[in-house]
Amino acid sequence: MTSEQQRKELDDRARRGETVVPGGTGGKSYEAQQHLAEGGQTRRDQLGTEGYQVIGRKGGLSSGDQGDRNRGKTSEETDAHKSTG
């Protein structure tokens, strides 16, 4: 367990933008970085190491990244596709 003095020092460093917990990048405090790291580990456990690495390479696709599927279709074809499925 981290002593109170060490926690304060880590919290100060985190508030200055330093990553003090592996996997806690982006957290604005020591506690926030701990939560981020735990969430990342939980997600890795759910997907398995291989699945987690695949998502990292792909960068995660959003529904807005489906533009190539509809390229070349008329607006009527696209609208019909949306209404049927």
N, C-alpha and C positions, 0 to 999 in steps of 0.2 A: 504494500500500500504506500502511496506517496504521502510524505509528510506535508503539513499545511504550508510550510515555507517553500517547499519544492513546487507544490501546486500553484502558489502565488507567482513564483518565478516563471513557471511554464505558461500560466495564464497571461502574464505580462508579455512574454515573447510571442504568444499566439495573437494577442491584440495588436502587435506590431506587424503582423502578417507572416510570421514564421510558422512553418508546419512543425509542430512538436509531437504529434501522434502520427505514426505511419498510417496512411489511408485517410487522414483527417484533413486533407488539403481543402482549403476554402473556409474552414471553420474560423470564426472570429474570436473564439475563446477556447481554453483548454477543454472545457466540458463539451462544447460544440464539436470540436475535433474528435473527441472520444465517441460521440454519437454518430458522426459521419463514418468513422472507421468501423464501428459495430454494424451499421447499416450496410456498408460495403461487404463486410464479411458474411452477413446474413444473405445478401443477394448472391454472393459467390456460392454459398452452401446450397441455395435453392437451385441454381443453374448447373452446378458442378463446374469444375475448373475449366473444362473445355468450352462449355457454353458461354461462360463469362468472358473468355478470351475471344470468342467469335463475335460477340456483341461489341467488344472493344474495338475490334478491327473494322466492323461495319459502321460503327459510330451510331448505331440505333437509327432506324428509319421511321420517319413520321408519315402520316397519310398524305402530306403534301409532296412526298417524294415519288408519287405514283404517276407523274407527268408522262413518262415514256409509254405507259400502257394506253393512254388516250391520245397520243400523238397521231395525227392523220384522220381521226374520226370527226365527223360533223357534230355540231352541238346537239342535234336530234338523237344521234346514236349514243352520245355520252349521257344525255338526259334519260334515254330509255334504259340504258345500263344501270344508272343510279336507281331508277324506280323499281327495277326487277331484282336487284340483288346487290 
